[in-house]
Amino acid sequence: MITLFENLFDRGVINLPSGADGNFFLKEPARPDYPGYTLRIRGISKRAYMIGIDEHFNVDSIFGSCHSQAKRPDYLIIDPDNSVACVIELKGTGSWNTLRRPDIVSQLKGGEAFLKYCEILIKTFVSGKSDDSCGSPCRWCDKEYESHGYKIRYVCIYGLGAPNRINGKNKYVGAGAPKRRVGPPRNRNVKSNNIENTPDNFAKFGPADLLLSSDSECVEIYWTKVLYGDNN
């Protein structure tokens, strides 16, 4: 990560948290052959922001696919309060055994490459001067450009599925889904030293880690679970 990272992006691609406790909604729209889903990430800092990498960083027109070089993850969430950049790949499939791990690794590696690409862009195009020679409104040139102490977190969340209509209400019926709604994890304030990992050693969370939202309109997971949950 680099200082003023967010100034690299068009403001139109940056999503900010909503709600009093800080929520991000990650969505996969329904298609004729796929029901889609909505995942709410709860309890995130109001200073955080999210970028849809898969949506906004389309490299298919440049790169081929012989070594998965065009693959990329779904989202990047930047959490300044915890100095973490979290690369997230989402899967609707309910069973881990039906997923191809090499594909997920390739998508997360695409996120790793995206972060490196962003860093080299700023280092390449900033003038490095603290005077008025740069007329850009972002004022990169007034700041420091050495690497931040940000840690990078690679995560796959699977088993999202779409809530099914039961008795007129949406119910989450993914494999391993909890039978009742529960509150935040008790250890939500307990932080681990193992937050940083790699695309090959990513953290994964499935249906057993997902909760029903209070309105039963989506499934949700707490940000502390995403950040500090154990790797599998």
C-alpha positions in Angstrom: 0.0 0.0 0.0 1.1 3.6 -0.6 0.2 6.9 1.0 -2.8 8.7 -0.5 -3.8 5.4 -2.2 -7.4 6.5 -2.5 -6.4 9.5 -4.7 -5.4 7.1 -7.5 -9.0 6.1 -8.1 -11.9 7.8 -9.8 -14.4 8.8 -7.0 -17.1 7.1 -9.0 -15.7 3.7 -8.3 -15.3 4.1 -4.5 -18.0 2.8 -2.2 -18.3 4.1 1.3 -19.9 2.3 4.3 -23.6 2.8 5.0 -25.6 2.6 8.2 -24.8 3.6 11.8 -22.4 0.7 12.5 -20.7 0.7 9.1 -21.9 -1.8 6.4 -20.8 -2.8 3.0 -23.2 -4.6 0.7 -21.5 -7.0 -1.8 -23.8 -8.2 -4.5 -24.0 -10.6 -7.4 -26.9 -9.8 -9.6 -29.3 -12.6 -10.6 -29.1 -14.1 -14.1 -31.3 -16.5 -15.9 -29.1 -19.4 -14.8 -28.1 -18.0 -11.4 -30.2 -16.6 -8.5 -27.6 -14.1 -7.3 -27.0 -13.0 -3.7 -26.4 -10.1 -1.3 -23.7 -10.2 1.4 -23.6 -7.5 4.1 -20.3 -6.9 5.9 -21.1 -5.4 9.2 -19.2 -3.3 11.7 -16.6 -1.7 9.5 -14.9 1.7 10.0 -16.6 4.7 8.5 -13.2 5.6 7.1 -13.0 2.4 5.1 -13.8 2.2 1.4 -14.5 -0.5 -1.2 -13.6 -0.9 -4.9 -15.1 -3.5 -7.2 -12.0 -4.8 -9.0 -13.7 -7.3 -11.1 -16.1 -4.7 -12.4 -13.7 -1.8 -12.9 -10.4 -3.5 -13.8 -11.3 -5.4 -16.9 -8.1 -6.6 -18.5 -9.6 -9.2 -20.9 -9.1 -6.9 -23.9 -5.3 -6.9 -23.2 -4.3 -10.2 -21.7 -5.0 -13.8 -22.7 -5.8 -16.6 -20.3 -3.1 -19.2 -20.9 -1.8 -18.7 -17.3 -4.9 -17.1 -15.7 -3.2 -13.7 -16.1 -6.6 -12.0 -16.8 -8.2 -13.3 -13.5 -9.0 -10.8 -10.8 -11.0 -10.9 -7.5 -14.4 -9.3 -6.8 -13.6 -6.6 -4.3 -10.9 -4.7 -2.5 -11.7 -3.2 0.9 -9.3 -0.6 2.4 -9.5 -0.2 6.2 -7.3 2.7 7.4 -8.2 2.2 11.0 -6.6 -1.3 11.0 -4.1 -0.5 8.3 -5.4 -3.4 6.2 -6.1 -3.9 2.5 -8.4 -6.9 2.1 -8.7 -8.7 -1.2 -12.0 -10.6 -1.4 -13.3 -13.3 -3.7 -17.0 -14.3 -3.4 -18.5 -17.6 -4.4 -22.2 -18.4 -4.4 -21.7 -22.2 -4.3 -22.7 -23.8 -1.1 -20.1 -26.6 -0.9 -16.4 -26.0 -0.8 -15.8 -29.4 -2.6 -17.5 -28.1 -5.7 -15.0 -25.1 -6.0 -11.7 -25.2 -7.8 -9.1 -23.9 -5.4 -6.5 -23.0 -8.2 -9.1 -20.7 -9.7 -9.6 -18.9 -6.4 -5.8 -18.6 -5.9 -5.5 -17.1 -9.4 -8.2 -14.6 -8.7 -6.5 -13.5 -5.4 -3.2 -13.3 -7.2 -4.9 -10.9 -9.6 -5.7 -8.8 -6.6 -2.1 -8.9 -5.5 -1.0 -7.8 -8.9 -3.6 -5.0 -8.9 -2.2 -3.6 -5.6 1.3 -3.7 -7.0 0.2 -2.0 -10.2 -1.5 0.8 -8.2 1.7 1.3 -6.1 4.0 1.5 -9.1 1.6 4.0 -10.8 1.9 6.5 -8.1 5.7 6.0 -7.7 6.1 6.5 -11.4 3.9 9.5 -12.1 4.3 11.6 -8.9 6.8 14.4 -9.3 8.1 14.1 -5.8 8.2 17.9 -5.4 6.6 19.9 -2.6 6.2 23.0 -4.7 3.7 24.4 -7.1 5.1 22.6 -10.2 2.3 20.0 -10.1 -1.1 21.4 -10.9 -3.1 18.2 -10.1 -5.9 18.7 -7.6 -5.1 15.6 -5.6 -1.8 17.2 -4.4 0.1 13.9 -4.3 3.3 16.0 -4.6 2.7 17.6 -1.1 2.8 14.2 0.6 5.1 11.3 1.5 5.2 8.3 -0.9 7.0 5.7 1.0 5.2 2.4 1.6 2.6 2.3 4.4 2.6 -0.3 7.1 -0.6 -1.7 5.6 -1.0 -5.5 5.8 -2.7 -7.4 3.0 -5.4 -9.9 3.7 -6.7 -12.4 1.1 -10.1 -13.9 1.7 -12.6 -16.2 0.0 -16.2 -16.2 1.2 -18.3 -19.0 -0.3 -21.7 -20.6 0.1 -23.5 -17.2 -0.3 -26.3 -18.5 -2.5 -29.6 -16.5 -2.6 -32.2 -16.6 0.1 -35.2 -18.7 -0.9 -38.8 -17.6 -0.4 -40.4 -19.7 2.4 -43.9 -18.7 3.6 -43.6 -15.3 2.0 -40.2 -14.5 3.6 -36.6 -14.8 2.5 -34.7 -17.5 4.4 -31.0 -18.4 4.0 -30.8 -22.2 3.2 -27.2 -22.6 2.3 -25.4 -25.8 3.5 -24.3 -25.4 7.1 -26.4 -22.2 7.6 -27.1 -21.4 11.3 -30.6 -22.4 12.5 -31.0 -19.1 14.3 -29.8 -15.6 14.2 -26.9 -14.8 16.5 -25.2 -11.7 17.6 -21.6 -10.5 16.9 -18.8 -13.0 17.7 -17.8 -12.8 21.3 -14.2 -12.3 20.4 -14.8 -9.5 18.0 -12.4 -7.3 19.8 -9.7 -9.9 20.0 -7.1 -9.4 17.3 -4.7 -11.9 15.8 -1.1 -11.3 14.7 -1.9 -13.6 11.7 -4.0 -11.0 9.8 -1.6 -10.9 6.8 -1.5 -13.9 4.5 -0.9 -14.7 0.8 -3.1 -15.7 -2.2 -1.9 -19.3 -1.8 -2.7 -19.3 2.0 -6.0 -17.3 2.0 -8.6 -17.4 4.7 -11.9 -19.0 3.7 -15.4 -18.6 5.2 -18.4 -20.6 4.4 -22.1 -21.0 5.3 -21.3 -21.8 8.9 -19.7 -18.4 9.3 -22.6 -16.5 7.8 -25.6 -15.1 9.7 -29.1 -14.2 8.7 -29.7 -10.5 8.6 -32.4 -9.2 11.0 -34.7 -8.5 8.1 -33.9 -11.9 6.4 -33.1 -10.0 3.2 -29.5 -11.1 2.9 -26.7 -13.0 4.7 -24.0 -11.2 6.6 -20.7 -11.5 8.2 -18.9 -9.3 10.7 -15.8 -7.4 9.6 -13.8 -8.7 12.6 -14.5 -12.2 11.5 -13.2 -11.5 8.0 -10.1 -9.8 9.4 -9.2 -12.1 12.3 -10.9 -15.5 11.5 -8.6 -18.5 11.3 -7.2 -19.6 8.0 -8.4 -22.9 6.7 
